[in-house]
C-alpha cells in the first residue's frame, strides 16, 4: 500500500471470491491497481486484450478504458487508487 500511495490517491483494498465477475465498465480517472493475492484477469474491450494479474503485478488503466474482469480460482485481493 505504501508503494501505491506514492503514485495514487484515494487508495483502498478489495477482495473477491473465486469466479466472481465484473461487467464491462470504465472510469473517469486513471486507475492504478496492484494484485496482492490470488489472480484476476482483466479484459480490455477496445483492444481485445486479456491481462492476467498475479501477486506483485501492476496495471494502469487510462480514463475511459472499457474493461471487465474475472477472478481466478483462488480468489483475489487487490489494492487500487486514482491518479
N, C-alpha and C positions, 0 to 999 in steps of 0.2 A: 504494500500500500504506500510505503514511503516513496518508492520509485515513481508510482503512478501520480502521487500528489505533486511531484516535482515537474510534471508535464501537463497536468489537467486539474480542473476544479470540480466541485460537487461530486467527489469520489464516493463510491459505495460498493458493497459486495452483494452478490446474489447467488443462489444455488437452485438447481433443478434436478428432478429425478430422471432416471433412465427413459429415453424415448420421448421426453417432453418436446413440444414443437412450438416455434414462434412463426406466425403467419407473416407473409411479406409486409414490410413496413419501412419507413425511413425516418430520419431525424433532421431537425433544422440546424443542428450543430455538428461539429466534428467530434466523433466518438473515439476514445482510446480505450481499448479493452485488453486485459490480460487473462488468460486461463490459469487458474491457480491449482485446480484439482480436477481429475476426470478428463472428459473431452466433449467438444461441441463442434459441429460442422455448420458453417455459415454458407449460404448460397447467395452470391451477388447477382441479382436478377438481370441487370443490364449487361453484365459481362459474361453471363452463363458460366460463372466460375464458382468452384467449391473450395472452401478453406477449412481444413480440419485443424482445430487448435487443441493442443495438449498442454500440460503444465509448463509454464515458462514462456509460452508463445504469446505474441502481442499482435494486435490488429488495430489499424486506424481506418475508420470509415469517414469519408468526406460527407458534408451535408447533402441530403437528398438522395444518397445511395440506397436503393431499394434492396432489402436483404431479408432472408428468412433464416431459420436455424433449426437444427435437430440435435438434441442432447445425446451423447454416446451411452453405451450400455452400462457404464459405471456411474452415471450422473455427472454433474459438473458444478464447480464453483468458479465464478469469475469476479473480477473487480473491474470497474469502469468509471470513466469520468468524461467531462466535456472540455473541449479545447477551443 
